[in-house]
Amino acid sequence: MLLSISLSASERKSALLIESTDLYLRDQVEINGIKFDRPFDLGGDDPKRLKTGLPIFFDAFPRQFSNGKIFCFRSGYGQLPLVCRMRWPEANVIAVDRDLLATTFTKRNADRLDLESKKLEI
């Protein structure tokens, strides 16, 4: 007996998107009370950096920022650009990474944290 399931084009696209990003999901990390989805295959996540380095770095940021642009190069899965979007909602944040998986997870985290807008370019 053959079982056939019929999905609309949008349902097929959604199923593929969910499946493809979840395939690379490693775990979640929390930095300064913000949870980020972290993929496999991206290096640079030394536990000391996640627990003490980045929170201290984020605390050193100015509390106020003019309506300028913030450029985050090699943004990884989005910790720096998304914290900047949260802290300075009026600033334009540009997140750049050469790794497609990194930019995909930056977009995923921005969407999950409800930070996607015209003021965030990935």
N, C-alpha and C positions, 0 to 999 in steps of 0.2 A: 504494500500500500504506500503510495506517495503522498506526502503532505505538502500542500502548497499554501504559502502565505503571501498575500498581496499587500504591498505597501505603496503608498503614493510617493511621488518623486521627493517631496519635502521630508517625508518620514524616512526614506532611504538615505537622504543626505544627512539628516540628524543622527541616524543610527551609525553611519560611517564616521561622522565627526566625533561622537561620543566614544566609539570603539577605538579610533586611532589615537586620541589623546590619552585615554585611560590605559592604553597599551604601554605607554611610557611613564605612567605615574608611579613614582617610587614611594613617597610618603608625604606627610605634611610636616613642616617645621614652623615653629612659632618664634617670632622676633618682635620684641616690644608689644606683645599682646596681639599681633597680627599673624594669622595663619596663612602660609603660602604652600601651594601644591608644588612639590619638587619632583622633577623627572629623573630617571636614570640617565647616565651618560653625560652629565654636566659636572665637571670637576670643580675644585675650589671650595668645597664646603667642609672646611676644617671645623670640628665641633667647637673649638675655642673661639673661632671667628663668629660662629652663629650665636654662641651664648654670651660672649663678652665683647668681642670686637665690633660687630655691627651695632648693637645697642649703644655703646659708648660713642661711636661715630654719629649715630642718629641724634643723640643727646647734644652733640656739639653743633648741630645745625642751628642757624639763626631761627628765632621764633617767628619773625616776620620777613617777608620777601616782597620785593616790588613785582609788578606785573610783567616780568621778563620771561626769558626762556631758561629751562634747565635741560642740559644735554647729558644723558647717561650713556657712556660708551661701554660696550661689553656688559650689558645690563643683566645677563643671566636670566633667571626665571622671574625677575621683576622686583626684588626686594627694594633696591634703591629708587627706581622711578615711581613705584607705587607708594612708598612712604612719602616721597616728595609730593605726589598728587594729593595725598591725604593732608599733609601739613600745610601746603600752599595751594588751595583749590583754584586760585586765580592765575597761577603760573601755567605756562605752556611747557609740558614735559615731553621730551623726545627721548625715546629709548631705542638704542641700536645694539644689535648683536649680530655677529656673522653666522651664528648657529640658528638654523630654522627651528630646531626643537626649543631653544631658549626663547625665541620670540613667540612661539606658539604658547608656551607656558606663561609668558608675561601677559599675553592676551587672555589666557584662561584665568589667571589670578585676578586681573583687572575686572573681568566680567563677574567672577565670583564675589569680589569685594565691592562691586557696583561702582567702579572707578572709570569705566569706559566713557569717554566723551571726546569732543573735538579738541580738548585741551591736552589729550594724551595721544601722541603719535608713536606707533611701534613699527 
